[in-house]
Amino acid sequence: MDAGDVAPTNDVALLRAVGLSVAFGGVQALRRVDLEVGTAEVVGLIGPNGAGKTTFIDAVSGFLPAIGQVILDGQEVQRLAADKRARRGLVRTFQSAETFAPLTVTEHLLAATESGGLGRALLDLVLPRRGARPDMGWVLDELGLGAVADRYPDDLSYGQRKLLDLARALVTRPRVVLLDEPAAGLDTTETAELAGLLRSVRARGIGVLLVDHDMDLVLEVCDRVYVLDFGRIIASGTPDAIRSDPAVIDAYLGATP
């Protein structure tokens, strides 16, 4: 470890990526990346555009083939498809707020919890099955979506659609959630609300990997931060250590804070 490196705050690595590498033809997008997220910990992954941040999320979540190991709660999941990783508690969001116009907010959450996916959820609207529906109240309340639970995506603000994407991940009660640019497009008030939400998610014992270009958000809410540049981890440590790391300033921050 470098001088600024720190272990997970609870000394338990819930998610570990070990030697993760991805190549596109002759281009090495990730180069033996090691990263850990502990239980009830928010970990940041930052870096310039093209550094490989989304590629890392794609590889860890199973959307992209990779060399190396992905270990969730002590179990190797690298050979599992994305849906199987999700069922084990490793879920992710996407940069764009993807929604389905015919579904309300509540129906989006139902679809996320259905093992049969969207098709099963749509069928349930016509021929409901017996049995209790998943507990979605805590997610709707936590994300402030309760008042719009019966609305359709076109009736939501951009910020609410971004929250809906996060709600779909959280309603599955994941062990770890990988967030790809959740603050993109949010205003100052919405970003502050997102910061509070991330603290609440951490308090529920969920591990969070946060990829975002909003450095104020990352340095405020994260317990530890990794810095990626040209597919390599060039630094890791506490937010205070990252702020003053010369390699990070040179590669990403651009000036001494």
N, C-alpha and C positions, 0 to 999 in steps of 0.2 A: 504493500500500500504506500501511496505518497503521504507526505506529512499531513495533508489536509483530509485524508481518507478517514472515514468512520464506519463502523459496523452498523447494521440495523439497530434502531434505538432499543429494541427489546431483545437483542442478541439472537433472534430467531428469524432465519431467512424463509419466509413463506413462499416466495417466488425467487428462483435463481436461474439466470441465464449464464451459461458457462461456455466460453469460446465460440460464441454465436457468430457465424460468418455467412454472408450472402453475396453471390456474384451474379451479375447480369452480363453474360458473355465474358469479355475480358475486363469488365469494370467491377472492382471489388467494392460493393456498397457497404458491407459491414466486415470488420476485420477483427475476429476473435474478441468479441465484446463480452465482458463479464459484468453482471449487474445483479443486485439483490434488492428485494422489497420485503420488509418485515410485516408482521401482523400489526394492524392499527398504526400504519406508517404511511406518510405521503412522501414519495420520492420523485424528484424532478429529473427530467431528461431534456437538456437544452443544447442548442448548437445552431450554427448558421443554416440557411436554406440549403438543402442538398446534402446535409451532414449524414443523413441516414436515420433520422428519428422515426418517421413513419414506417420505413422499412423494418426497423427494429420491432415496432408494434405488430406489423404484419407477420413477421417471422415468429414472434413469441406466441401470438394468438392462433397460428396455424394457417394463415391466409397466404403464406409464402414459404416455399421450401428453403431450408437452411441447414447448415452444418453446425454441429455443436449440441449442447444439451439445454433443454428447458425442463426445470424441475419445479413442480407445484406441490407444496406441503410434503416434501420428501419423496414424491413419486415422479419418475421420468414420464413426460407427456409429449416428447418431441415427435414420436411416431403417430400420435393421435391426430385426427382431422380436427378442423376448427370447431365443429359442432360438439365433438366429444370433449374437447378442452373446455368449452363453455359449460357443458353439463357438470364438469368437475369443479367449476367455480372460477375459471379464468375467462373473463369477458372483456370486451373493448367497445369503445365508441369510435365514430368516424369524424373526419374533419367537416364534411358536409352533413347538414341535418336532414337525413333521409326519412321521409314520412310517406304514409299511404293515405291518399286523399279520402277514400271511402270510410276510413276508420276514425273514431273519436279517440281522444287521449286514453280513456279507459280501455278501449278495444286494442289500442297499440300495446298496452301493458299486458293484456290477456294473451295477445299473439306471442309476446316475448317469453311467456311462461309455459306455452304449449309445446310439448315434445313433438307434436305434429306440425308445428310452425304456423305460418299464416293461413294455410288452407284449412287446418283443423279449427283455428279460431274463427274463421269465416263461417264454417259449417255450424259451429256452436251458436252462432247468432240466429240460425234458422232452426236447428235441432239441438237445443241445449242438452248437455249431459247432466246427470244428477251428480250431486256432490258439491262440496264447498269450492268456491273460487279462491284463487290465491289472495293473500292479504296484501292489497295494494294501497291501503290507507296511509301507511307510514311513509311510502314513497311520495304519494301525492301531497301529503302534508309537509314532508321534509323539503320538497322542491317547490312548494308554493303553487302546485298545479291543481289543487282541489277545486278551486273556483272555476276551472276551465275543463274539468274532467269529461264533460259531455260535449265539448266543442271539437271541431274538425281542424286539421292542420292549417287550412287557409284562413281560419279565424284567429290564429295565434300570431303573436309577434315573433320576430326572428329569434329573440332571446328565449322565448317560451319553447320554440321548436328545438333549440339546442338543449334545453332542460329535458324535453321529452326524450331525446336520444339518450341522455344520461339516466333518465327514469327507467327506460327499457332495460338498461344494463343492471341497475340496482334492484329492480323488482325480482330478479332471479336469485337474489341473496348470494352474490358472488363472494369468493374468498379474496380475489384480486380483481381490480378493474383498471384497465389501461385507457387513459383519456387522451385522445388525439386532438389537440387545439380546442378545448372546450370554451375558451374565452374569446376565440376569434369572432369578431363582429359584435361583441357585447359592449354596451356603454359602461361608463364608470360605475354607476349604481349596480348594474347587473353583474359586473365583475366582482364587486364587493360582496354581493349576495352569493356568488359562486364560491368565494373564499370561505364564507361561513358554512356553506354546504359541504365543502371538502373537509372542514374540521369535524362536522357532524358525522360524515361517512367514516372518518378515521376513528371517531369515538365509538362507532359500532363494531370495531375490530376488523374492518375491511382494509386490506392493503391497496394503495393507490399509486400508480405510476402516472405522473402528469407531464405531458409534452405540451409546451406552450411557449409562444414568443413574448408573452406579457411577463417581463422579468420582475416587475413589482409583485405580481401574483405569485410567481414561482418562489421568489426569495422570501416572501411573507409566510406562505403556508407549508412549505416543504421542510421535512426533518433533515433530509440529505439531498444533494444534487449531483448528478453526473453530467459531464460536458462531452458531447460527441462532436468530432470534427473529421471530415473525410473518412467516415466509417470507423474511427478509432475513439476510444475513451481517452481524453487527454487530461482529465482531472475529475476528482470526486471528493466530496466532503460536505461540511455544513454550509449553509448559505453564507455565513460570514467568511468562511475560508474561500468560497468560490468568488465572492465579490472582490477579493484582493489577490487572487491568483494571477500572476503575470501571463501565463499561457492562455488563460481564459480571456483576460482583457485583450490580449493581442488577437486571438482567434474570433472572438464573438462580441464582447462588451464594447470594445473599441476605444475606451477611455477609462482612466482611473475613476471609480465611482466617488 
